[in-house]
Amino acid sequence: MRKERAVEIKLRNWFKEKTDFNNIQEIYFNSTNEVNAPIFRVVGIATEIPDLLLKCNLFGKKEYIAIEVKDASQGGQVTSSCKIFEKYLKNYINGETKYFINDEEVIITRFAVATQYSEIGKLYQSNDFIIENEDNKDNPFLNKVIPKLEYNRTRQFLRQNISFYAQYRKKNKIKKAPGLGIIVSDILTTFELKDLEVQEGMIGKPLFQGINFNNSTGRWQQCLINL
């Protein structure tokens, strides 16, 4: 079994075991697999395909999240996953790729990156230290749109991709489009810094952290969503 497939299966097991309220309803792979999971496919001018597709029920609505999975035993693999934006998201926005489950086209609402370390709150294996976002514990945005704790390299990766996406939307005058982010763990919201420093490696429940378009306000905003 190739290393990346092993990571995909590890993430699948995590999603199935740790998701809240049956938010994740099904997990699709992009090809025949060792766990007999159902398959999704893409068609179009551009046929680059991410690794996993999550069918979710979020806020009472059906959503599909496309995930680029990387084996983070080598840090460069994580960095190369910026193609979640450069290829998959751009191709989708430009109508060059469509996603199908069986013969039914599905609408992708979010694109994300995940690794085997997502379950402990980060993307990278090493040189990724925990930081506190705010000293002010009364900040109303903490644990609502951003976690109170983040791993530094993971945070930089996310911010960089969000910035690239913002520039692209502005240049091309794109208002409404799929969200973009990463899959991390709710240990970043439920534990204190001292706890994670002492007990690093605790496994939490999956979170989508990134940005999305808010239909109510008509604006893009940061988001933190329990899966």
Protein Blocks (a to p, Z undefined) as FASTA:
>chain_A
ZZklmmmmmmmmmmmmmpghhlambdcdfbdcfkopacdddedjblcdcfbdcdddeehi
acddddddddfkbmklmmmmmmmmmmmmmmmmnopaccdehjbccddfbdcdddfklmno
pabfghpacddfbfblklmkgoklbcfbdcfklmmmmmmmmmmmmmmmmmnopabdcddd
ddddfklmmpcfklmmmmgoiacddddddddddfknopacdddddZZ
